[in-house]
Amino acid sequence: MSNYSLNNIKRGYSHINESDYWDFHINKDDTCHSGLNDDECLASFIDTENDECIEGENLVSLSDFTYKDACSMGLDLKNIGLTGVDNGLIRFRKDRVTNEEFYKLYTQSEYIIESDDLRLHLHPVSGSTLLYDYPLSRNDDGSIKLNGGFYQGFFRHGNTYSILPSKIENRWNLEFVLKKEDYKPESEKTLNGKYPSNKGIFFYIGTRAQNKWVYLYNNLVSGSTNFNCCGQKGEYFDMVEPSDGFDCNDGNDYFDLVDEDIDLEDKEFKTDNGFDIDSPNDDYVMSDNKFLMFDRTKTGITVSNYEGNEEVLISYKKRKYNGNLFEYLNRTPTGYTAENIDSLTSEYTEKYDMQKMYSDIYENAFALKINNDGSIGYRYAIKDCSVDADGHLSILEGSSFPNVIKTSEWAKINVIFKSNGQMMKLYFYVNGKLKYITKEIPALNLHKLDEIDEKQEGVPFNISIGGGTQGLSETIMPDYMSEPTEVFDIERHFGGSFIGDFKSFKFHTC
């Protein structure tokens, strides 16, 4: 009777207030949400107030928290100069560099990460075109002031380096602590200035750019340069009186022509294993098949010099030619032989298929964004055959109601990715409260570009914090004085940054 007396009470009643939208659970024990994550699934943690996360200008994650399936046999990228000059990983001033210095940076730079280093490395983006500025600084409290700049890095390369998952195994939970601000612009040359609709992107994952070599494959390099007034292409002018900017007509700048310099048109631009950077559709395999190595050539291996661990590189051209070549290989006067059959298929092997530019980014370019009205949401590149656009590329977007992110107030944002392998849904929490749930959208399919690895080092499997990505807006080609002439989709839809302060980032794999 005592139990009956204690619990036989009048129950309360609840009514839905339809003036606002609310979403809540009475109980769901398996829900992984803000504040309930275990450190066991914390794969990466960057805390800007912790000095261990600061290495010079770079941000690094804490070594105490790493991905349980992380793999690193060490990383030595010998072709990083070809792509690292496009986002500031490899820096130079094109108005103050000789052709010889540039050639060494472009073809001989290396990027090394030790085998026992499983941390996420992020560097502040920049560029060498002098077209854009990327202002950021560290506040007195340790947080980062973002006013056009952001950080970027990659978490996977090949089969020997992977420090974060590239696929959603059931769930991810990304946590950010940041504060939206209306800072006065420090520069008029920012990505937000060119693409105002991209302002507010505070996170990006996927490929940081499309294939830059399309400039060479399809002869797109024909742009102007701001340096023509100072001489002919290939000449170098040493700045005797350095200034913050480069103005050929500025009487305060004085230049001396360097007499002894190399002509870049006489130099070969190749990868470390001998592939020309202007050659499309290349591919290769490495083999230890002895029948391929032991031959009668001058470079062939013999029993006297065989060490037992050699491999041979077998290169070939990828092509879409589907015809039967045996119909053309015959002994007639018009028949083809093994020596000239390539002339029949050269149309397919030497021409770059622009469709690859789109397949490279399908489900491979994703951003989180805070809009001017304080709403929070996402932007995502997918393929939609119902869309009448080049490559059937579709940019999905969605956002919460306005004012869920307050200006000048710190906010803890959790975005939970739930995936069944084919589709995913996103759950947006702000300060522990669920604010927005997306519809089902195609799951992330992070992948590398349709290109040999040596010509895309550091490009796929990227993460940006504080911004999106530059795309090919800062592209540097062997003709390094020329400016990019084309605007591709990643730059157009994801070239922008968050304005405000950033304090921490957590990547939970549960």
N, C-alpha and C positions, 0 to 999 in steps of 0.2 A: 504493500500500500504506500510505503514511503516513496518508492520509485515512481508510482503512479501520481502521487501528489506533487512531486517535484517537476514532472514533465507534462502533466495535464494542464498546460497553460494555453492561453489564447494565442494563436499563431498570427504573425504579422502578414500583411499583404503588400505586394509591390506592384507598381504601375510604371510603364515605360513613358518617360518624358521624351516626346517626339521632336522637341525643339533642337536636340543635339543627337549625334550618333555615338553610341557606346557599344563596345564589344568586350565581353568578359567571359571567363570560365568559372563555374562553381568549383570544379576540381578536375584536373587532368594531370596526373602524377608524372607522365612521361613527356610533358611539354618542356622543352629546353628554351628558356627565356631569360631575359635580362636578370643578372644577379644570381642565377642558379647554375652556372656552368662550373664544372670541375676543372681544376688545373691540368688534369690528365689529358684533356682534349684541347688545351691551349697550345696551338701550334706556333704562334708568333705573337710577341708582345713588344710594342714600342711605346716607351714612356719618355716624353721629351724632358721631364723634370729629373730624370735619372741620367747622370753623367755617363753611365755605361752605354747609353743609347746614342751618344754623340761622338762621332769620330771626324774631327775637323768640320767640314761643311755637311757631312753625310749623316744620315740616321741609320742605325742598326738595331735589330731586335735583341732582346735579352737572351743570353746564351742558356739561361735556366729553363726556357720554354721553347721546345722544338717539336716539329711534326714527328709523330711516332713512326711513320714510314719514311722519314727523310733518308736520302741517299746522296752522298757526296764522295766521289773518288778524287776530288780536287778538280779545279777548273783552270784551264790555260787556253784562253781564246786568242789565237794568233792573227785573226782577221778582224778584230774588234774595231780597228780604225776605219774600216769601210762603212760601218753603220754607227759606231759610237760618236762620230763627229756630228750626227744629226740631232742628238738630244743632250749634248753637253757632257757626256761621259768622257769624251776626248775633246779637249778645248783648244782653240787657237784663235788668233785675231787675223782675219784674212787681209787686213790692211797693214799688218806688221809681220808677215811671215814670208820667207822666200819660197820659191818653187821647190827647192831641195828639201827644206824643212817640212813643207806640206807633204811631199811625197813620202818621206819617212814616217810621218804621223799616220798617213792614210794606209800605208802598206806594211808597216813594221811595228805598229803598236800592239801591246799585249795586255790582257786583263786576267789577273790571277786571283783565285780564291783557294785557300788551303783546304786540304781534304777533311780536316777536323772542324771546319767552320760551317755550321748549319744555320747561321743567322740570316735574316733577310736584310739585304743591303739596299739602301735607297739614297740616291744623290739628287741634289737640286738640279732641275732641268735648266738648260740654257741653249744657246745656239751661236753659230759663227757667221750667220748671214747678216747680222746687225739689223734685222728687220723687227725683232721683238725684244722686250725686256721682261724679266721675271722676278719682280721684287719680293723678297721675303727676308725675315730677320728673326732673331730670338729675343723674346721679351724678358724682362727682369725676373718673372716668376718661372722661367724655363719653357713656357709655351712658345709656339712658333707663330709669328705674325705672317699671314699669307695675304699678299696684296697684288697678286698676278703671277706669283711663282708657286711651284709645287715640287714634290719629290717623286722619284720614279726608280724602279729597279725590276729585275727579272728573277724568277724563282725556279726555273727549270731550263736545262739545255741537254739535249740528247738523252742518253740512257744512263749517264753517269752523274748527273747533278739534278736533284729534285728535292727542294726543301719545304714545299707546300703542295697540297693536293691539286691536281689539275681537273679532277672530276668530283662532283658532289656525291659522296657516299651517304645517302639518306639526308643529312643536314649539315649546313654550315651556319655559324653565327658570327657575324662581323660586328665589332663594337668600336665606336668612335666617341671620343669626348672632344667637342669643339664648340666654338662660339661664333655666331654670325655677327658681322660688324659692317658698318657702312663707312669703311675707311676712304679717305680722300685719295684718289689715284696718285701714285708716285711716278707714273709714266703714262704717256699717251700711246705707247707702242706695246700693248699687251694683246694676248689672244682674245680676252674678253672685249677689247676695243674693236677687234675685227669681227668677232662672232658673239654679239651680246646675248643671243639666245642660249649660249653655252655657259654663261656665267652661273656659278653655283655648284658645278660638278666638284664633288669632294672625294670621289673614289672612282677608280677605273681598273678593270681587269680584262686581259686579253692581249691581242697583238697591238703594240704601240704604234704601228704604222703598216701600210701596205708595202708591196714590193717596190723599193726605190729604183731598181734596175730597169723598170719599164721606161724610164727616161732614156736609157741607152738602147733598149730592145726596140722601141718604137719611135726613136728619133724625136723625143720631146724636148730635148735640150736646145732651145733656141731663144732663151730669154735675154733680157738686157742686164747690164751691170751698172752699178753706180760708180764704177771706178774707171770708166772709159776716158773720162776727162784728164786722167793722169798719165795716159800712155796706152800703148798697145797691150793686148792680152799677153800675159806671160812675163811682162816686165814687173819688177819689184821696186817699190820706193820705200826706203828706210825713213821712218818718221823721226827727224832730229828733235823736233819740239813736239812731244806727244800731247795729244788732247783727248778729251773724253769721247769725242766723236770724230768722224772722218768726213771732211768737207774739202773737196778739191779746190774750191773757190775761196776758201778761208785763208786770209793772209797770215793768220797766226800759225798755220801749219806749214812746215818746211820739209821738203823731201829730197833725198839723195838717191839717185838711181843706182842700184847695185849692178855693177858691170858683169861680174862673174856669177852666173846662176844657170841652172839647167833649164832646158826646154822640155816641158811636160809632154809635148807631142812626140818626143823621142823616147819616152819611157813606156814600159809595159805595165799595165795594171792587172795583176793576177792575184788569185788567192794563194795561200801557202802551198797548196797541192797542185798548182798550175792551171787552174781554170781562169779564162778571161772573164772579166767582170761584165763585158758587153755581149757575152755568149748566152742566149736563152736556152731553156729546156735541157740543160745538162743534168746528168745524174751519174751515180757510180756505186759500185759495191766493192768492198774489201774482201779478198779471198786468200786463204793459205793453201790453195790447191797447187800442188807441186808441178802438175802438168802445165800450169800456166806460167810458172816461174823458171823452170829448167828448159832453156831453149838455146839456140845457137847464135843469138844476137850478142852484140857487144855488151849490153847491159844485163843479159840473162844470168841467172844464178847457176853455179856449177857445184859439184860435190866438194870442191876444194874451198869454196867460200860460203857454203850454206851453214847457217848458225842454228836453224831449227825454229825460229820464231818470226820469220819473214812473212809479210803479206804483200799482195800485189793489188794495185788499184785498177779496176776495170771500169772505164768510163763509157757512156753511151748517151744518145740523144733520146729524150722522151718525145713521142709523136702521136698524133691522132689518126695517122693514115691507116685505114682499115682494109685497103685493097690487098689482093693476093700477089705478092712480088714474084712468085714462081712463074706467073704468066708472062713476066717480062724478062726473066732470066733464061736465055736460050742462045744457041750458037748461030743464029741468023745474023745477016749484016746489020739489022736494026735492033737486035737483041741487046739487053743489058748484061753486064758482068758484075762481079763482086767489086770491081774497081770503080765503076761509074753508077751503080744502082742508087747511091745516095743522091745523085742529081735528080732522080725521080721523086724522092721524098723530101727534098730540101725545103719545099714550100711549107711542109708541115713541121719540120724540125727547126728551121731558122726563124720562124715567125712566132712571136709570143701571143698567146691567146688571152685577150683582155678579160675574159670570163674568170680567169684565175684571180684577178684583182678582187672579185666579189666573193668567190668561194673561200678565199683566204680570211674573210671577215665574218661570214655567216656564223652566228652564235659564238663569236670570238671577239666581240667588242661590247662591253657592258659598263655602265656608269651609274652611280648614285648621285642624286642632285637635290639641292635645296634651292627652291625658287625664290624670286623676289618677294612674293606674298607670304613667305614663311611655310609654304607647303613642302613636303618631302616626297621624293619618288625616284624613278629609275628611267634610264634610256638604254635601248638594246637594239643591236643590228641583227636581223634575221632574214631568211629567204622566204618570200611569199609570192607564189606564182600568179596570184590574182592581182598583184600590183603591177601596173603598167609603168615600169621604171627600168633603167639599165640594170641588168643582172637580177631583176625582180627583187632588188634590195628594199627592205622595209625597216623603218626605224620605229620600234614600239616605244611608247611612253605612257606613263601613268603616275599619278601623284595623289596625295592626301588632300583633305580640306586645308584651306589657308590657316596660317598663324599657329601651326603646331610647333614651329621653331621660332623662338622669340629673339629679336635683335638684342645684342649685348648681354645675353644670358647663356651661361654654360649649359650644354645639353649632352646627355649620354644617349647615343643612338645605337640601337641594336637592329640589325637587319638579318632575319633568319631565312635561309634558303632551304626549302623542303623539296626534294626531287625524288621521282620514281624511276629516273634514268632517261625518260623521254621528255617529260614535262616537269615544270617546277612552279612553285608559288612562293612569293616573298611576303614576309610579315615585318612590318616596320614598327618598332617600339621607340618611344621617346620618353626618357626618364622612367622606364619601367612600364609605361602604359601603351597598349596597342593602339596605333593611330591609323594604320592602313594595311590592307591585304590586297594583293594583286589578283587578277584572274590567272588561270593557268596559262603559262607561256612556255615556249620550247626551252629545254634545259641547256645550260651552258655546255659548249663543246669546244673547249680551249684546245688549240692545235697550232702547229707550226705552219709557216707559209709553204706554198708549192714551189720550193726553191732549194738548192743544195744548202746544207747547214752553214758552210763557210761564208755564204753571202747573206746570212740573216742572223748573225750572232747578236744576242741580246735583244732581238726584236719581238719574238713571240713570248707568251707566258709572262707578261708584264703586269705589274701593280703600280698604280699611282695613288698617292695620298695627298689631298689638298687640291687636286685638279684632275683633268682628264688626260689627254695626250696630245702631242703636237702633230701627230701624223707625219706628213712629208713637208710641213711648212718650213722646216729648217734644213732641207736636204742639201748636202754638199756632194757634188760630183767631182770628177777629176778636173773639170773646168771650174775651180772653186770660187772664182770671182763672180760667176753667174748666179742669179737668184732663181729659186724655183718658179716655174711658170704655170703649174697645174695645181688645182685644188681638188684633192680626192676626198672620198666620203668620210674617212676617219677624222681628218682635219676639220671637215665641214660640220660634223655632228658632235664631235667630242673634244674639239680644241677650245678649252676654256678652263676656268679655275674658280675655286671657292675664295671668297673674300671674308676674312675673319681670323680667328685664332684656333690652333690645333694643339691638343695636349697628349692624346694617347690613341693607340690602335691595337685591337686584339682580334686574332683570327682563331676562332674555335671550330674544330672539326666535328662537333656534335651539337 
